[in-house]
């Protein structure tokens, strides 16, 4: 692909907000993501679940398909594609609030783009957040993280460290852990429901669910390692 692709499911009522879903990838690759890659299939399933629950409330959902499957070091290709998508969304939907959802590499890209104009919240699922990942741009943003406690592909400690730094930088952060690994297959309903609830609240379409609201209000470390 010469440019990214947005797969869009339009709101079935007057559009009130947009959620952008960013799938995972790999450390380095200039090959296009495979259509049947698990990272794409899983994120599409979550996007469809959220759309089914919220399209009638005015939520448009977009699944971003990257140009290439890798982050690729300083090129940060997934982040560049997220910024492209946000520009497209702004051009089409004006100043509607946008919630970013990302898994693994997509979580890193979503968090990196969290300071973009119009972004109100980021839902990061098992995000790949290596040491030194920037956090200052997330000041005053809502960040909700969910990570599998048994994740061997992207260790949960990475998002734990990131959450502490982001909170210190002024972000409103809640971080939860759930049994299971990186694929989000174990207890899949928990991943889906968590994402739906964070998106609806971040978009201003529903109140924040009580456990997330409580975690956001707690100081570190109490709100950054909550079992789900």
C-alpha positions in Angstrom: 0.0 0.0 0.0 1.2 3.5 -0.8 -0.9 5.0 1.9 -2.8 3.7 4.9 -6.5 2.6 4.7 -9.4 3.4 7.0 -12.2 0.9 7.3 -15.1 2.9 8.6 -18.4 1.9 10.2 -20.6 5.0 10.3 -22.8 5.9 13.2 -26.4 5.1 12.6 -27.6 8.3 14.1 -26.2 11.9 14.0 -22.4 11.4 14.5 -21.2 12.6 17.9 -17.7 11.0 18.2 -15.2 8.9 16.4 -13.1 5.9 17.7 -9.9 5.0 15.8 -8.7 1.4 16.3 -5.0 0.6 15.7 -3.9 -3.0 15.4 -0.6 -4.5 16.4 2.5 -5.2 14.3 6.1 -6.0 14.7 9.4 -4.3 15.5 10.7 -4.1 12.0 9.1 -4.9 8.6 8.4 -3.0 5.5 5.9 -5.6 4.2 2.2 -4.7 4.3 0.2 -6.3 7.2 -1.3 -9.6 6.2 -5.1 -9.5 6.0 -5.4 -12.6 8.2 -2.8 -11.6 10.8 -4.0 -12.3 14.3 -3.3 -8.7 15.3 -5.6 -7.4 12.6 -8.3 -10.0 13.1 -8.5 -9.4 16.9 -8.6 -5.6 16.5 -11.3 -5.8 13.9 -13.4 -8.0 16.2 -13.1 -5.4 19.0 -13.9 -2.6 16.7 -17.0 -4.4 15.4 -18.1 -5.1 19.0 -17.8 -1.5 20.0 -19.5 -0.3 16.8 -22.4 -2.7 17.4 -22.8 -1.3 20.9 -22.5 2.3 20.1 -23.3 3.2 16.5 -26.8 4.0 17.6 -25.4 6.5 20.1 -23.6 8.4 17.4 -20.2 6.7 17.4 -18.4 6.2 14.1 -15.6 3.6 14.3 -12.5 3.4 12.0 -10.0 0.5 11.8 -6.6 1.7 10.5 -4.7 -0.5 8.2 -1.0 0.5 8.2 1.1 0.8 5.1 3.7 -1.6 6.6 3.6 -4.1 9.4 6.7 -2.7 11.4 7.4 0.2 13.7 10.8 0.5 12.0 12.9 2.4 14.6 13.0 6.2 14.1 10.6 6.0 11.2 7.8 5.1 13.6 5.7 4.1 10.7 2.6 3.1 12.7 2.6 6.5 14.5 2.9 8.3 11.2 -0.1 6.4 9.9 -2.1 7.2 13.0 -1.4 10.9 12.5 -2.5 10.5 8.8 -5.7 8.9 10.0 -6.4 11.6 12.6 -6.0 14.3 9.9 -8.4 12.4 7.7 -10.9 12.1 10.5 -10.6 15.8 11.3 -11.2 16.7 7.7 -14.3 14.6 7.5 -15.8 15.0 11.0 -14.5 18.4 12.1 -14.1 18.8 15.8 -15.9 15.7 17.0 -14.1 14.1 19.9 -11.8 11.2 19.0 -10.9 8.2 21.2 -7.8 6.2 20.2 -7.7 2.4 20.8 -4.5 0.5 20.2 -3.1 -3.0 20.8 0.6 -3.8 21.2 2.4 -1.7 18.5 -0.9 0.0 17.9 -1.1 0.8 21.5 2.3 2.5 21.3 1.2 4.5 18.2 -2.1 5.5 19.9 -0.3 6.7 23.0 2.3 8.5 21.0 -0.6 10.3 19.1 -2.6 11.0 22.3 -1.8 14.7 22.3 -3.2 15.3 18.8 -6.0 17.9 18.6 -9.4 16.4 19.3 -8.2 13.3 21.0 -9.9 13.0 24.4 -8.8 9.6 25.6 -6.6 6.6 24.7 -7.4 3.0 25.4 -4.2 1.0 25.3 -4.4 -2.8 25.2 -1.2 -4.6 26.1 0.7 -1.6 24.7 4.4 -1.9 23.6 5.9 1.0 25.5 9.7 0.6 25.7 11.7 2.6 28.1 12.0 6.3 27.1 8.7 6.4 25.2 7.5 10.0 25.5 4.7 11.0 27.9 4.6 14.8 28.2 2.1 15.2 25.4 -0.5 13.2 27.4 -0.9 15.9 30.0 -4.7 16.3 30.8 -5.6 13.3 28.6 -7.4 10.3 29.9 -5.4 7.1 29.5 -6.8 3.6 30.3 -4.5 0.6 30.0 -5.3 -3.1 30.1 -2.5 -5.6 30.1 -2.4 -9.4 30.5 -0.4 -10.4 33.6 1.1 -13.4 31.8 2.1 -11.5 28.6 5.4 -12.9 27.4 5.5 -11.0 24.2 5.2 -7.5 25.7 5.8 -7.8 29.4 3.3 -6.1 31.6 6.0 -4.3 33.5 6.6 -2.1 30.4 3.1 -0.5 30.6 3.4 -0.3 34.4 6.5 1.8 34.1 4.9 3.9 31.3 1.8 4.5 33.4 3.8 5.8 36.3 5.7 8.2 34.1 2.6 9.4 32.3 0.8 10.0 35.5 3.7 12.1 36.8 3.6 14.1 33.6 0.0 15.1 34.2 -2.1 12.4 32.4 -5.1 10.9 34.0 -4.1 7.2 34.1 -5.9 4.0 35.1 -4.1 0.7 34.5 -5.7 -2.7 34.9 -4.3 -6.3 34.6 -6.2 -9.4 33.5 -5.1 -13.0 33.5 -3.8 -14.2 30.1 -1.2 -13.3 27.5 -0.8 -10.9 24.6 -3.4 -12.2 22.1 -6.4 -11.0 24.2 -8.0 -14.4 23.6 -8.3 -15.5 27.2 -11.3 -13.7 28.8 -11.9 -12.0 25.5 -15.2 -10.6 26.8 -13.3 -8.6 29.4 -11.0 -7.0 26.8 -14.1 -6.1 24.6 -16.2 -4.7 27.4 -13.3 -2.7 28.9 -12.6 -1.1 25.4 -16.3 -0.4 24.8 -16.8 1.3 28.2 -13.6 3.4 27.9 -14.5 4.5 24.4 -18.1 5.5 25.3 -16.9 7.5 28.3 -14.0 9.0 26.5 -16.3 10.0 23.7 -18.7 11.6 26.1 -21.5 9.2 25.3 -21.7 7.5 28.7 -20.3 8.0 32.2 -17.0 6.3 33.0 -17.6 2.9 34.5 -17.1 2.9 38.3 -13.9 0.8 38.5 -12.1 2.9 35.9 -13.3 6.2 37.4 -12.1 5.0 40.8 -8.7 4.0 39.4 -8.3 7.4 37.6 -8.9 9.1 40.9 -6.3 7.1 42.9 -2.7 8.2 43.2 0.1 5.9 42.1 0.5 3.0 42.5 -3.0 2.1 43.6 -4.7 3.1 40.4 -2.0 1.7 38.1 -2.1 -2.0 39.0 -5.8 -2.9 39.5 -6.9 -6.5 38.8 -9.9 -6.6 36.4 
